[in-house]
Amino acid sequence: MKNEVLTFNVKGIGEINVSATMKGECRSKMFKFLHYKYNLKVWSKHGIMNCTYHDSAMDYPRVKKLDKQKLAQALDCILSDISLYLNDEIKYNYDDEDYLLMKQAERGCKRELEGFIKVVGDEKKVWSAIEILTNYINEM
């Protein structure tokens, strides 16, 4: 069964593609309920990023492959992570006693930003790409 590929045409960047491959089941301190995690691959002519996407526990165990709608939701989560990092808002999602977990999330969001910069080809294009992609996703 071949994985879906979702393609977006982003002005000033070109085509940005998204696909996912399941890594397996997961439960952790950050994601307490059993769910699937995926390797999310995002690429363009400028570069490639790979990151881990944790699907909703509500989809477990029936969704084992991400269709185009689920791929769009996964990309939206990654874009949200990047936006939280850029706006220095990650800390507002954690209590004081979760400091180590917050720092772990912050490092993950920073890695996602670094990968996304490769995909869009320039740090200056990050916000416009996020805006365009979010608009496409919201219209789906």
N, C-alpha and C positions, 0 to 999 in steps of 0.2 A: 504494500500500500504506500504510494508516494505521498510525501508531505506537500501540503498546499504552499503556494508562494503568493504573497500579496504584494502588489506593485503600486506605488504612488508616483505620479509625475510632479516633481517639486521644482517650481520656477527658480532658476539660478543654480540648481544643483543637478537636475536630471532625475532619472528613475531611482527611487529608493525601494528596495525589496526587503521582505520579511518572511522568514520561515522558522519552523520550530521542530525539534526532535525531542521526544520524551526521554528524560534521564531516569525516571522511576518515581517511586513513592517517597514522600518526605514528611517529617514532623520535626520541628525544632523549637527552640525558645522563642524565636521571632514569629514562627508560623506554627501555632500549637495544635491545630487540627490536621489530621491526615489528608494529604492532597498529592497531586502530581507536580513534579517540577520538570521544566523543559530547558533545553539549550535554545535560546532565541538568537537567530542569526539575522543581522541587519546589514545590508550592503548596497553600495552604489559603485559607480565608476571610480570614485575617489578612495574608497577603502571599505573595510569590513569590521564589524564589531560582533562579538559573541558575549552573551550574558545569560545569567540564569533567571528564568521567570517561574514564579510560584503561582500555580493556578488556584482558583477558589476551591476551598474545601467543599463547597456546595456542588461542584462538578464531579467530585470524587464519588464513586469509581466509574461513573458512566462515560465521561469524556476523556478519551485516551489519545486523541489526535486533535490538534487545533485546526478548525476550519477557518475560512477567511474572516468571519465575524470574531471568532476567538483570537485570531492573530492580531486583528485590529485592537482588541481589548488589551492584549499583551503589550503591543507597542505603546498604547496609551498609558499603561502602567509605567513603562520605562521612561516615557516623556515626562510623566508626572514626577518620577524620582529625580530626573535631571533638573526639572523646574524647582523642586523643593531644595535641591542642593544649591542651585544658582541664586535662589532667593534667601538662602541661609535659614530655611524654615523647618529643617528636619527635627531640630531640638523640641519643637512645639508638639510633636507627635509622641513624645516619651515623657514618662514621669522621672523625677530626680533619681529614684532608685534604679532606673533602667539606663543609667549612664553608659555602661559598657555596650549594651545593646544598641543604644543611639549612636555611639561611635562606630560600631560595626556597620550600621545602616548608612552612616555618612560616608564611610570608605567605599561601600558598594555603589552608592550614588555617584561618587566622584569617578570611580572606574567607568560607570556607564557614560558619564559626560565625556571622559577622555576617548572612549570608543566612538561615541556619536560625533565628536569633532572629526574623527577620521572619515566617517561616512559622509558628512556634509562638506568636507574638504577645507574648512576654515572656521576658526572659533567665532568669527564675526557673523557666520550664517546660522548659528545654533538656534537663536530665538526665532528667526523667520521660518526656519524649517519646522520647529516645534509648532508654531502657529498654523502653518499650512497643513501639516500632518494632522493636527488636532481637528481642524475644520473638516478635512476629509473623513476622519473617523466619526465625527459627530453627525455627518450626513449619511453614514451607512445605515 
